[in-house]
Amino acid sequence: MTRIKIGLPRAMLYHKYHVFWENFLNKLGFEVVVSPETNKEILKKGTTLAIDESCLSLKLYLGHTEWLLSRADHIFIPRIVSLRKNESLCTKFMGLGDIVRNTFDDVRIIEYDIDATKIDSELWNLIKVFFKFEKNIFKIISAYRYAKNEEKRHKRKELLDQLIQIENNDSKKPTVLIVSHPYTTYDALLGKPISAYLKSQDIEVIYADIAPTEKVMELSEKISHDLYWTYNKELLGGIEFYRKKIDGIVFLMVFPCGPDALVINLCQNKINDLPISVITLDELEGDAGLKTRLESFADILKIKKTKNGKK
Ligand code: SF4
């Protein structure tokens, strides 16, 4: 029997939740189709499809979705309104399904809600959505539990690996904390080349998004009490979590992004003990200027590290 193909665009929240989504869908017997790493063609397509005012992340999302249209029966899109009481997210995560529906005529979407302000749990919403494919509710519950456990295991391993990396760092090498959303950090055209270039400059690179969730929410309060965007709070907490172990911070943001512009500005005002570099990425960015900036930043960190001696 041919399996139903469910497409996951390798963009936006895929980079945060892919372990959960892939395991959940596989366990329910679907064939999961993931779009490839971002390439110039996907970027170009996304830029053509999106309205000019869209942030680059959304443009990439549309490019990835377009790639999947002829290869998957449905596109899986979460509609995330809120993950915690009294907190919210960038509105793009609420409207993603509508944006995709308005962009493509013949798209079939599987959309499920996460909204901490409502009584319905994520599991209940998944049951409601997947009941039309799987009438055995216990199978859906079991797939959900399995996928959540796999996600936890994956996160624990990621964190442990990063902590071991910090522990093993030859202390002459400066350590840089990359602070950006996973969909920027781990995108093949956006964050990955930046991490790779810093590493080539003999810089140890670690990531703010790899940190214990509950702890970072608490720590984020040290930088701001008022911030209510959950994903930005997580990143601020990540800075505090690693603050004593790092020599500098690289903020990566895509253009245009209101929440990040505000939060980065806040950090620049509040963090005075570490060199900070802010890199704004857009679809026009050539990498020559970028490399020069990263090289100078790496040099500053190395000079500072030599002056200060070992941490
Ligand atoms: S937070 Fe910024 S980059 Fe992310 S989706 Fe919203 S506008 Fe785009």
Boltz pocket constraint, residues with backbone or C-beta under 6 A from the ligand:
constraints:
  - pocket:
      binder: B
      contacts: [[A, 55], [A, 56], [A, 57], [A, 58], [A, 90], [A, 91], [A, 92], [A, 93], [A, 181], [A, 254], [A, 256], [A, 257], [A, 258], [A, 259], [A, 260]]
      max_distance: 6.0
